Amino acid sequence: MDEQDAAKIAKLVQMRLDEQRSIDVETHHKHHEYIDTLITQAETRQARKEQWVRVVGGWGIILTITAFAAAVWEYFKDHLK
């Protein structure tokens, strides 16, 4: 098989693939761009959610410790007079 035969086969294969394609190449690329945008948005949403969990969890721990310390303070203040 020489280069001309290989080029003919490649051209025939490409033509057959073009015939089977239900959407054009540009639309296909637009679909991929849209899906990439959706993935990026989902990743951003997930990162924000994780950030909020860390922040709210941290403040929850700080508030719990503060409330416990205040309760201990009040207990000792009333019972050590």
Secondary structure, 3 states (H helix, E strand, C coil): CCHHHHHHHHHHHHHHHHHHCCCCHHHHHHHHHHHHHHHHHHHHHHHHHHHHHHHHHHHHHHHHHHHHHHHHHHHHHHHCC
